[in-house]
């Protein structure tokens, strides 16, 4: 009698465990949207003066981005973008036209740990990456298949 009652409970427990796993694929950037505005050239020049004038004091000379304005501009001239579903986001250079960003195809997927966060990072050409952040444990499902066909990469997070 007890065994008949236990079997459905075990089945429900297994179903609820499998329902918590989520799969993620690198987003198609065709539907990605820019979330915030790009900084103006005047804003970049103003912040360059403020950021880089205190470079030696604040950063102990650990950054090379203040040697030339061009380097600083490359580091700071970006805007936040997100995937069409809002699951992945990333900072993209404002020098890349919208059409070019939306035409990019994924080149790799990797999992990174940052403290208690797990990051599913999808890389694209031109140094673009979109990231999904979660507290769940994640892994790339098939590293070899992913390396062979980056657009088909999937990660599972528990």
Rosetta blueprint (number, residue, H / E / L):
1 X L
2 X H
3 X H
4 X H
5 X H
6 X H
7 X H
8 X H
9 X H
10 X H
11 X H
12 X H
13 X H
14 X H
15 X H
16 X H
17 X H
18 X H
19 X H
20 X H
21 X L
22 X E
23 X E
24 X E
25 X E
26 X L
27 X L
28 X L
29 X H
30 X H
31 X H
32 X L
33 X E
34 X E
35 X L
36 X L
37 X L
38 X L
39 X L
40 X L
41 X H
42 X H
43 X H
44 X H
45 X H
46 X H
47 X H
48 X H
49 X H
50 X H
51 X H
52 X H
53 X H
54 X L
55 X H
56 X H
57 X H
58 X H
59 X H
60 X L
61 X L
62 X L
63 X L
64 X L
65 X L
66 X L
67 X L
68 X L
69 X H
70 X H
71 X H
72 X H
73 X H
74 X H
75 X H
76 X H
77 X L
78 X E
79 X E
80 X E
81 X E
82 X E
83 X L
84 X L
85 X L
86 X L
87 X L
88 X L
89 X E
90 X E
91 X E
92 X E
93 X E
94 X L
95 X L
96 X L
97 X L
98 X H
99 X H
100 X H
101 X H
102 X H
103 X H
104 X L
105 X L
106 X E
107 X E
108 X E
109 X E
110 X E
111 X E
112 X E
113 X E
114 X E
115 X L
116 X L
117 X E
118 X E
119 X E
120 X E
121 X E
122 X E
123 X E
124 X E
125 X H
126 X H
127 X H
128 X E
129 X E
130 X E
131 X E
132 X E
133 X E
134 X E
135 X L
136 X L
137 X L
138 X E
139 X E
140 X E
141 X L
142 X L
143 X H
144 X H
145 X H
146 X H
147 X H
148 X H
149 X L
150 X H
151 X H
152 X H
153 X L
154 X E
155 X E
156 X E
157 X E
158 X L
